[in-house]
């Protein structure tokens, strides 16, 4: 093992080199299993690079917090290194509301209740966007939505919904859509604009700008005390169906070609194989679903703010990005096929991959904490090129859901949410027992995660976000 600085190390494993961006404390806490999983991943043919972010922890087949890279000409695609929730990611909206306007805890509760009415949180609840054609969303992403759900689409000076996104829509071979059965189309259509369970959330936060990057914050339209909305969700049932169908086809290809590793749950296939192409194309349809799903939730939150605070309440998109996906990326003259599972792209100023509105500054990298702790808005730095511009995607799970329920009491959870105080973080669940496995104690310290990212030179902090209210699914 060669250590060059406190926040980076190269680990020499039997199957190849693993690059880890984490402090000594966080690295020691990862455990042997994450190195074992990395060694399995490094046995996939032709892999060029693999790394862990500081929030890395054990997942199915591949750790969450992984970046893995192949060349386009001999590349592989791995459903395991994309993750089960294809396109899962973050979205942030800026409001014209100041935190002082939401000081009254009763008003925050009213706002949460209104959001919950417009964004169903039960796992099988139907969304409110039944007039949207699912095939349009799958094929075109945001550009497949009716104009009425893109309120700024025809006001170019204010338009951010279609421009301030990592990817508004992927193009792919639409004939692949015919592979999925009719029942999943019906189920996925019902889930447009819904949250889902687990670690997904809608959170109302207030901003504190980091002085070192105040100039960037101003260019992004941020201000101290500004209320923002952070949304975390993915492709719901559609992505799950893609994984189920393609997983079977990929497994057949692996068997036929004699491919495999010691982990039977690690799936991969040549990118140019029929199974690889089917997965890649259907994955892109799920990415389109995911960005549209978050967009529709943002639209619903906007309506909730107006219903609660008055029609003068406004929201505009700061950015939308993913942290579970794979796609082609260009660096100089070379094209790579980059997988990110629980990893966020963070491009620096001047990088050609930035969307036009952020060409000068670099785009916002949206890093959620755990419920009851801070989140961060960050921006990529040039040394991040060494890690294909990947940074953390959040706090990262510290212990399992069952372990959390056994080790953390409801009183401890309530204390972390400051229940009963003026600055209480309002949640949409009266019984905290139902979401105990999502308590802050289940996650790593997000401040330590961000410290590692900054210390490694991958990105810097633009603003810190304090939670005021959280909506969780069940």
C-alpha positions, -999 to 999 in steps of 0.1 A, spaced: 0 0 0 14 34 -10 2 65 8 9 99 -8 -12 121 14 -37 118 42 -68 117 20 -56 94 -8 -41 60 -9 -35 34 -36 -42 -1 -24 -24 -29 -43 -49 -58 -45 -43 -92 -61 -64 -83 -91 -52 -47 -95 -49 -12 -80 -78 4 -60 -76 42 -55 -92 53 -22 -100 89 -14 -106 90 24 -90 101 56 -71 76 77 -101 73 101 -127 67 73 -104 43 55 -99 21 86 -136 21 92 -144 7 58 -135 -29 67 -121 -58 49 -153 -66 29 -150 -34 8 -115 -45 -3 -127 -80 -11 -155 -66 -32 -131 -43 -50 -108 -72 -58 -138 -90 -74 -147 -59 -94 -111 -56 -106 -114 -91 -122 -138 -78 -148 -119 -79 -181 -103 -47 -195 -110 -25 -165 -88 6 -166 -95 23 -133 -114 18 -100 -118 40 -69 -137 45 -37 -150 78 -24 -149 84 14 -185 73 19 -179 39 4 -197 9 20 -208 -26 12 -235 -30 -15 -247 -59 -37 -219 -70 -60 -202 -36 -58 -197 -11 -30 -217 21 -30 -191 48 -35 -175 32 -66 -162 47 -98 -151 21 -124 -139 30 -159 -135 11 -192 -124 22 -227 -152 24 -253 -136 0 -277 -133 -30 -254 -156 -19 -225 -179 -38 -203 -211 -27 -187 -221 -39 -152 -256 -36 -137 -239 -42 -103 -217 -11 -108 -247 10 -116 -269 -1 -88 -304 -13 -84 -319 22 -84 -308 33 -118 -306 71 -121 -309 77 -84 -297 113 -78 -302 147 -64 -321 179 -73 -319 213 -57 -344 242 -61 -337 277 -49 -366 297 -35 -373 334 -29 -381 325 8 -358 334 37 -353 311 66 -368 337 90 -401 333 71 -403 296 82 -392 302 118 -427 292 131 -426 254 135 -464 253 129 -459 268 95 -432 243 87 -456 215 97 -483 229 75 -458 231 46 -447 195 51 -483 183 52 -491 201 19 -460 186 2 -470 152 15 -504 156 -1 -489 164 -35 -461 139 -34 -473 105 -23 -449 89 1 -465 54 5 -446 29 -16 -475 19 -37 -493 52 -39 -503 66 -72 -488 99 -84 -508 129 -95 -495 131 -131 -518 106 -149 -520 129 -180 -483 123 -188 -474 97 -214 -448 74 -200 -433 65 -234 -426 102 -240 -407 104 -207 -388 72 -213 -377 83 -248 -371 120 -242 -366 126 -204 -375 161 -194 -382 170 -231 -411 145 -230 -431 164 -204 -461 185 -213 -453 222 -213 -476 229 -183 -452 209 -161 -422 230 -172 -434 264 -160 -404 283 -172 -399 266 -205 -412 296 -225 -395 324 -205 -358 320 -216 -344 346 -192 -357 326 -162 -357 291 -176 -337 267 -155 -358 235 -156 -343 222 -189 -309 238 -188 -296 234 -153 -294 196 -153 -266 171 -158 -286 152 -184 -321 163 -195 -325 132 -217 -305 103 -231 -310 91 -267 -310 53 -272 -324 25 -293 -361 28 -285 -369 -6 -299 -354 -21 -267 -384 -7 -247 -405 -35 -262 -386 -60 -241 -404 -50 -209 -439 -64 -202 -471 -43 -202 -477 -46 -164 -445 -27 -156 -455 1 -179 -487 5 -159 -469 4 -125 -441 28 -136 -466 53 -150 -484 54 -116 -451 62 -99 -442 93 -119 -438 121 -93 -435 98 -63 -407 96 -37 -401 59 -28 -388 46 5 -354 39 19 -330 69 20 -351 90 -5 -364 123 8 -375 158 1 -359 183 24 -363 220 31 -330 236 41 -314 270 47 -281 281 32 -249 293 48 -223 303 21 -187 293 25 -166 324 24 -138 309 2 -163 304 -26 -187 333 -21 -180 346 -56 -192 313 -71 -222 313 -47 -233 347 -60 -230 336 -96 -252 306 -87 -278 329 -72 -272 317 -36 -276 339 -5 -272 334 32 -304 323 49 -320 314 15 -345 285 18 -338 257 -7 -354 223 -15 -333 192 -19 -348 161 -36 -334 126 -36 -350 99 -56 -346 77 -87 -362 56 -114 -387 37 -91 -403 6 -106 -391 12 -141 -354 9 -130 -362 -21 -109 -378 -39 -139 -348 -30 -161 -325 -46 -135 -346 -77 -132 -350 -83 -169 -314 -74 -179 -299 -92 -150 -312 -125 -163 -298 -118 -198 -264 -107 -185 -262 -138 -164 -268 -160 -195 -241 -141 -213 -216 -146 -185 -223 -183 -184 -220 -187 -221 -187 -167 -223 -173 -183 -191 -171 -150 -173 -173 -147 -135 -157 -138 -102 -159 -153 -67 -190 -131 -62 -220 -146 -80 -240 -114 -75 -214 -93 -95 -229 -91 -131 -212 -77 -162 -211 -82 -199 -192 -68 -229 -207 -35 -238 -210 -46 -275 -227 -78 -267 -265 -82 -272 -271 -83 -234 -247 -54 -228 -265 -33 -254 -299 -42 -241 -289 -32 -206 -272 1 -217 -302 12 -238 -328 3 -211 -306 19 -185 -308 52 -204 -346 50 -205 -345 46 -167 -322 76 -164 -348 96 -184 -375 84 -160 -354 94 -130 -347 130 -140 -383 135 -150 -395 120 -117 -374 144 -97 -385 173 -119 -422 164 -112 -416 163 -75 -399 197 -77 -430 210 -96 -452 196 -68 -431 212 -41 -434 245 -59 -472 242 -58 -470 233 -21 -450 264 -14 -475 286 -32 -504 269 -15 -488 275 19 -469 308 15 -488 325 -13 -486 327 -50 -455 350 -49 -434 320 -37 -410 310 -65 -386 281 -71 -360 277 -98 -337 248 -105 -302 250 -93 -291 216 -106 -301 180 -111 -276 152 -112 -273 114 -108 -251 92 -87 -261 57 -100 -254 54 -138 -229 46 -165 -223 66 -197 -197 76 -223 -175 105 -212 -148 123 -232 -115 133 -218 -93 149 -244 -91 126 -274 -102 95 -255 -137 82 -249 -144 63 -217 -173 43 -204 -176 55 -168 -197 38 -141 -206 56 -109 -225 38 -81 -231 62 -52 -206 87 -67 -212 122 -79 -197 139 -109 -181 172 -100 -166 191 -129 -144 222 -124 -147 256 -140 -138 256 -177 -144 219 -183 -162 213 -216 -186 188 -200 -202 215 -179 -237 226 -190 -236 261 -205 -249 280 -175 -220 266 -154 -192 267 -179 -175 296 -160 -178 282 -125 -182 245 -127 -216 229 -119 -231 224 -85 -223 190 -69 -252 182 -45 -241 162 -14 -269 152 10 -262 145 47 -283 122 68 -317 133 83 -309 158 110 -274 167 97 -260 192 72 -259 188 34 -235 205 11 -233 223 -23 -198 217 -37 -179 224 -69 -153 203 -86 -116 212 -87 -90 204 -114 -71 177 -95 -104 157 -96 -94 146 -131 -73 119 -115 -105 104 -102 -125 110 -134 -141 139 -115 -160 116 -91 -167 127 -55 -189 113 -27 -227 111 -30 -236 116 6 -228 105 41 -227 68 34 -243 42 55 -224 33 88 -246 4 100 -274 -18 86 -311 -10 90 -315 -38 115 -284 -29 135 -297 7 137 -330 -3 151 -313 -24 177 -287 2 187 -306 36 184 -335 45 206 -364 67 195 -354 92 222 -319 95 207 -335 100 173 -359 126 186 -329 145 202 -310 146 169 -341 161 153 -344 187 182 -380 177 187 -399 202 208 -375 230 202 -380 261 181 -355 249 155 -370 214 154 -364 195 121 -400 187 112 -407 153 97 -438 139 81 -440 109 104 -457 112 138 -442 78 149 -404 81 146 -402 43 150 -413 39 114 -382 57 101 -357 48 129 -334 30 104 -329 64 86 -318 82 117 -285 102 116 -269 75 138 -273 51 108 -249 71 87 -213 83 87 -204 118 97 -210 139 65 -186 166 77 -158 140 78 -168 128 43 -167 163 29 -134 170 47 -118 141 28 -131 153 -5 -118 188 1 -85 175 15 -80 153 -15 -84 183 -38 -114 168 -56 -139 196 -48 -145 225 -25 -175 237 -5 -197 265 -18 -225 264 8 -236 243 38 -273 235 41 -291 232 74 -322 210 75 -355 226 85 -380 200 75 -379 165 59 -404 144 40 -396 107 40 -412 78 21 -423 46 38 
